[in-house]
Amino acid sequence: MIDSSGQKNINFVAGLSLLFIILAFLYTVYRAFALSLTHDEALTYLVHAKGTFRQIMTFQFGFQINNHLLHTFLVKILISLLGNSEIVIRIPALIGHGFYLAGVYLILKKMAKGFTFPIGILLSISNPYLLDYFSAARGYSLGLGFSILGLYVIIKQNSDLFYSPLFIPYPVILGEHKRGFQ
Protein backbone atom coordinates (compact mmCIF):
# COMPACT_ATOMS: atom_id res chain seq x y z
CA MET A 1 0.00 0.00 0.00
CA ILE A 2 1.31 3.44 -0.88
CA ASP A 3 1.16 6.01 1.86
CA SER A 4 0.23 9.61 1.17
CA SER A 5 3.84 10.76 0.81
CA GLY A 6 4.52 7.95 -1.71
CA GLN A 7 1.41 8.91 -3.66
CA LYS A 8 2.51 12.56 -3.69
CA ASN A 9 5.91 11.48 -4.99
CA ILE A 10 4.30 9.45 -7.79
CA ASN A 11 2.03 12.37 -8.70
CA PHE A 12 4.98 14.78 -8.71
CA VAL A 13 7.07 12.49 -10.93
CA ALA A 14 4.17 11.96 -13.36
CA GLY A 15 3.36 15.68 -13.38
CA LEU A 16 6.99 16.63 -13.99
CA SER A 17 7.22 14.14 -16.85
CA LEU A 18 4.05 15.47 -18.47
CA LEU A 19 5.32 19.03 -18.04
CA PHE A 20 8.51 18.14 -19.92
CA ILE A 21 6.46 16.55 -22.71
CA ILE A 22 4.10 19.54 -23.00
CA LEU A 23 7.02 22.00 -23.05
CA ALA A 24 8.80 20.00 -25.76
CA PHE A 25 5.69 19.93 -27.91
CA LEU A 26 5.03 23.65 -27.40
CA TYR A 27 8.64 24.34 -28.36
CA THR A 28 8.27 22.51 -31.67
CA VAL A 29 4.92 24.19 -32.35
CA TYR A 30 6.58 27.57 -31.74
CA ARG A 31 9.43 26.65 -34.09
CA ALA A 32 6.94 25.48 -36.73
CA PHE A 33 5.29 28.90 -36.64
CA ALA A 34 8.44 31.01 -36.25
CA LEU A 35 10.95 29.52 -38.68
CA SER A 36 11.04 30.34 -42.34
CA LEU A 37 10.92 27.52 -44.87
CA THR A 38 14.08 25.65 -45.73
CA HIS A 39 14.91 24.68 -49.29
CA ASP A 40 13.87 21.05 -48.82
CA GLU A 41 10.55 22.03 -47.23
CA ALA A 42 9.92 24.31 -50.21
CA LEU A 43 10.80 21.44 -52.52
CA THR A 44 8.17 19.25 -50.84
CA TYR A 45 5.55 21.95 -51.35
CA LEU A 46 6.55 23.21 -54.81
CA VAL A 47 7.23 19.86 -56.47
CA HIS A 48 6.08 16.78 -54.61
CA ALA A 49 2.82 17.95 -53.02
CA LYS A 50 1.71 19.55 -56.30
CA GLY A 51 1.79 16.18 -58.06
CA THR A 52 -1.03 13.69 -58.26
CA PHE A 53 -1.20 10.86 -55.76
CA ARG A 54 0.06 8.51 -58.45
CA GLN A 55 3.03 10.77 -59.26
CA ILE A 56 3.89 10.99 -55.57
CA MET A 57 3.65 7.23 -55.11
CA THR A 58 5.76 6.39 -58.18
CA PHE A 59 8.34 9.18 -57.72
CA GLN A 60 7.70 10.70 -61.18
CA PHE A 61 9.47 14.01 -60.60
CA GLY A 62 12.87 13.61 -62.25
CA PHE A 63 14.45 13.41 -58.78
CA GLN A 64 13.40 11.63 -55.65
CA ILE A 65 14.93 13.57 -52.79
CA ASN A 66 12.68 14.62 -49.96
CA ASN A 67 9.63 12.69 -51.15
CA HIS A 68 8.73 10.95 -47.90
CA LEU A 69 5.53 9.28 -49.06
CA LEU A 70 3.32 9.49 -45.97
CA HIS A 71 4.48 13.02 -45.21
CA THR A 72 3.95 14.16 -48.80
CA PHE A 73 0.46 12.61 -48.91
CA LEU A 74 -0.48 14.33 -45.65
CA VAL A 75 0.90 17.67 -46.89
CA LYS A 76 -1.11 17.35 -50.10
CA ILE A 77 -4.31 16.53 -48.19
CA LEU A 78 -3.80 19.28 -45.60
CA ILE A 79 -3.09 21.92 -48.25
CA SER A 80 -6.34 20.99 -50.01
CA LEU A 81 -8.24 21.24 -46.70
CA LEU A 82 -6.52 24.17 -44.97
CA GLY A 83 -4.84 26.14 -47.76
CA ASN A 84 -1.25 27.25 -48.24
CA SER A 85 0.86 28.27 -45.28
CA GLU A 86 4.11 27.25 -43.68
CA ILE A 87 2.37 25.77 -40.66
CA VAL A 88 0.05 23.63 -42.80
CA ILE A 89 2.93 21.79 -44.44
CA ARG A 90 4.53 21.31 -41.00
CA ILE A 91 1.46 19.77 -39.35
CA PRO A 92 2.50 16.19 -40.30
CA ALA A 93 5.86 16.77 -38.58
CA LEU A 94 4.07 17.98 -35.46
CA ILE A 95 1.86 14.87 -35.57
CA GLY A 96 5.03 12.78 -35.78
CA HIS A 97 6.36 14.59 -32.73
CA GLY A 98 3.16 13.79 -30.87
CA PHE A 99 3.60 10.09 -31.76
CA TYR A 100 7.23 10.22 -30.62
CA LEU A 101 6.33 11.87 -27.30
CA ALA A 102 3.56 9.34 -26.68
CA GLY A 103 5.92 6.46 -27.46
CA VAL A 104 8.67 7.78 -25.18
CA TYR A 105 6.14 8.27 -22.38
CA LEU A 106 4.70 4.76 -22.77
CA ILE A 107 8.13 3.08 -22.97
CA LEU A 108 9.51 4.87 -19.94
CA LYS A 109 6.31 4.43 -17.96
CA LYS A 110 6.74 0.70 -18.46
CA MET A 111 10.50 0.54 -17.85
CA ALA A 112 11.51 3.42 -15.52
CA LYS A 113 10.73 3.84 -11.86
CA GLY A 114 10.85 6.87 -9.60
CA PHE A 115 12.87 9.85 -10.73
CA THR A 116 14.45 7.91 -13.59
CA PHE A 117 11.11 8.39 -15.36
CA PRO A 118 11.24 12.21 -15.74
CA ILE A 119 15.01 12.12 -16.27
CA GLY A 120 14.54 9.56 -19.05
CA ILE A 121 11.76 11.69 -20.54
CA LEU A 122 13.95 14.79 -20.46
CA LEU A 123 16.92 13.02 -22.04
CA SER A 124 14.75 11.39 -24.71
CA ILE A 125 12.91 14.52 -25.81
CA SER A 126 15.58 17.21 -25.57
CA ASN A 127 17.91 16.10 -28.36
CA PRO A 128 18.32 19.29 -30.45
CA TYR A 129 18.75 17.36 -33.70
CA LEU A 130 15.49 15.50 -33.17
CA LEU A 131 13.69 18.68 -32.12
CA ASP A 132 14.77 20.23 -35.40
CA TYR A 133 13.22 17.35 -37.36
CA PHE A 134 10.00 17.57 -35.36
CA SER A 135 9.40 21.19 -36.32
CA ALA A 136 10.28 21.05 -40.02
CA ALA A 137 8.24 19.75 -42.95
CA ARG A 138 10.20 16.56 -43.50
CA GLY A 139 9.18 12.94 -43.19
CA TYR A 140 11.69 12.10 -40.46
CA SER A 141 9.39 13.02 -37.59
CA LEU A 142 6.72 10.58 -38.72
CA GLY A 143 9.40 7.91 -39.09
CA LEU A 144 10.72 8.56 -35.59
CA GLY A 145 7.24 8.65 -34.10
CA PHE A 146 6.18 5.36 -35.67
CA SER A 147 9.54 3.76 -34.78
CA ILE A 148 9.21 4.64 -31.10
CA LEU A 149 5.58 3.49 -31.02
CA GLY A 150 6.68 0.26 -32.71
CA LEU A 151 9.40 -0.17 -30.10
CA TYR A 152 6.77 0.26 -27.40
CA VAL A 153 4.66 -2.50 -28.95
CA ILE A 154 7.71 -4.80 -29.05
CA ILE A 155 8.50 -4.05 -25.41
CA LYS A 156 4.89 -4.53 -24.38
CA GLN A 157 4.64 -7.89 -26.16
CA ASN A 158 8.01 -9.14 -24.87
CA SER A 159 8.22 -7.42 -21.49
CA ASP A 160 10.08 -10.27 -19.73
CA LEU A 161 12.96 -10.03 -22.20
CA PHE A 162 13.36 -6.27 -21.78
CA TYR A 163 13.69 -6.14 -17.99
CA SER A 164 17.26 -7.39 -18.02
CA PRO A 165 19.59 -4.58 -16.90
CA LEU A 166 22.03 -5.56 -19.66
CA PHE A 167 19.46 -4.99 -22.38
CA ILE A 168 19.15 -1.28 -23.12
CA PRO A 169 17.52 -0.95 -26.54
CA TYR A 170 16.31 2.62 -26.31
CA PRO A 171 19.62 4.56 -26.48
CA VAL A 172 20.90 2.16 -29.11
CA ILE A 173 17.89 2.76 -31.33
CA LEU A 174 18.10 6.54 -30.88
CA GLY A 175 21.78 6.34 -31.77
CA GLU A 176 20.92 4.43 -34.94
CA HIS A 177 18.36 7.03 -35.95
CA LYS A 178 20.87 9.82 -35.42
CA ARG A 179 23.54 7.97 -37.36
CA GLY A 180 21.11 7.37 -40.21
CA PHE A 181 20.43 11.12 -40.56
CA GLN A 182 24.05 12.08 -41.07
C-alpha positions in Angstrom: 0.0 0.0 0.0 1.3 3.4 -0.9 1.2 6.0 1.9 0.2 9.6 1.2 3.8 10.8 0.8 4.5 7.9 -1.7 1.4 8.9 -3.7 2.5 12.6 -3.7 5.9 11.5 -5.0 4.3 9.4 -7.8 2.0 12.4 -8.7 5.0 14.8 -8.7 7.1 12.5 -10.9 4.2 12.0 -13.4 3.4 15.7 -13.4 7.0 16.6 -14.0 7.2 14.1 -16.8 4.1 15.5 -18.5 5.3 19.0 -18.0 8.5 18.1 -19.9 6.5 16.6 -22.7 4.1 19.5 -23.0 7.0 22.0 -23.1 8.8 20.0 -25.8 5.7 19.9 -27.9 5.0 23.6 -27.4 8.6 24.3 -28.4 8.3 22.5 -31.7 4.9 24.2 -32.3 6.6 27.6 -31.7 9.4 26.7 -34.1 6.9 25.5 -36.7 5.3 28.9 -36.6 8.4 31.0 -36.2 11.0 29.5 -38.7 11.0 30.3 -42.3 10.9 27.5 -44.9 14.1 25.7 -45.7 14.9 24.7 -49.3 13.9 21.1 -48.8 10.6 22.0 -47.2 9.9 24.3 -50.2 10.8 21.4 -52.5 8.2 19.3 -50.8 5.6 22.0 -51.3 6.5 23.2 -54.8 7.2 19.9 -56.5 6.1 16.8 -54.6 2.8 18.0 -53.0 1.7 19.6 -56.3 1.8 16.2 -58.1 -1.0 13.7 -58.3 -1.2 10.9 -55.8 0.1 8.5 -58.4 3.0 10.8 -59.3 3.9 11.0 -55.6 3.6 7.2 -55.1 5.8 6.4 -58.2 8.3 9.2 -57.7 7.7 10.7 -61.2 9.5 14.0 -60.6 12.9 13.6 -62.2 14.5 13.4 -58.8 13.4 11.6 -55.7 14.9 13.6 -52.8 12.7 14.6 -50.0 9.6 12.7 -51.2 8.7 10.9 -47.9 5.5 9.3 -49.1 3.3 9.5 -46.0 4.5 13.0 -45.2 3.9 14.2 -48.8 0.5 12.6 -48.9 -0.5 14.3 -45.6 0.9 17.7 -46.9 -1.1 17.4 -50.1 -4.3 16.5 -48.2 -3.8 19.3 -45.6 -3.1 21.9 -48.3 -6.3 21.0 -50.0 -8.2 21.2 -46.7 -6.5 24.2 -45.0 -4.8 26.1 -47.8 -1.3 27.2 -48.2 0.9 28.3 -45.3 4.1 27.2 -43.7 2.4 25.8 -40.7 0.1 23.6 -42.8 2.9 21.8 -44.4 4.5 21.3 -41.0 1.5 19.8 -39.4 2.5 16.2 -40.3 5.9 16.8 -38.6 4.1 18.0 -35.5 1.9 14.9 -35.6 5.0 12.8 -35.8 6.4 14.6 -32.7 3.2 13.8 -30.9 3.6 10.1 -31.8 7.2 10.2 -30.6 6.3 11.9 -27.3 3.6 9.3 -26.7 5.9 6.5 -27.5 8.7 7.8 -25.2 6.1 8.3 -22.4 4.7 4.8 -22.8 8.1 3.1 -23.0 9.5 4.9 -19.9 6.3 4.4 -18.0 6.7 0.7 -18.5 10.5 0.5 -17.8 11.5 3.4 -15.5 10.7 3.8 -11.9 10.8 6.9 -9.6 12.9 9.9 -10.7 14.5 7.9 -13.6 11.1 8.4 -15.4 11.2 12.2 -15.7 15.0 12.1 -16.3 14.5 9.6 -19.1 11.8 11.7 -20.5 14.0 14.8 -20.5 16.9 13.0 -22.0 14.8 11.4 -24.7 12.9 14.5 -25.8 15.6 17.2 -25.6 17.9 16.1 -28.4 18.3 19.3 -30.5 18.7 17.4 -33.7 15.5 15.5 -33.2 13.7 18.7 -32.1 14.8 20.2 -35.4 13.2 17.4 -37.4 10.0 17.6 -35.4 9.4 21.2 -36.3 10.3 21.0 -40.0 8.2 19.7 -42.9 10.2 16.6 -43.5 9.2 12.9 -43.2 11.7 12.1 -40.5 9.4 13.0 -37.6 6.7 10.6 -38.7 9.4 7.9 -39.1 10.7 8.6 -35.6 7.2 8.6 -34.1 6.2 5.4 -35.7 9.5 3.8 -34.8 9.2 4.6 -31.1 5.6 3.5 -31.0 6.7 0.3 -32.7 9.4 -0.2 -30.1 6.8 0.3 -27.4 4.7 -2.5 -28.9 7.7 -4.8 -29.1 8.5 -4.0 -25.4 4.9 -4.5 -24.4 4.6 -7.9 -26.2 8.0 -9.1 -24.9 8.2 -7.4 -21.5 10.1 -10.3 -19.7 13.0 -10.0 -22.2 13.4 -6.3 -21.8 13.7 -6.1 -18.0 17.3 -7.4 -18.0 19.6 -4.6 -16.9 22.0 -5.6 -19.7 19.5 -5.0 -22.4 19.2 -1.3 -23.1 17.5 -1.0 -26.5 16.3 2.6 -26.3 19.6 4.6 -26.5 20.9 2.2 -29.1 17.9 2.8 -31.3 18.1 6.5 -30.9 21.8 6.3 -31.8 20.9 4.4 -34.9 18.4 7.0 -35.9 20.9 9.8 -35.4 23.5 8.0 -37.4 21.1 7.4 -40.2 20.4 11.1 -40.6 24.1 12.1 -41.1 
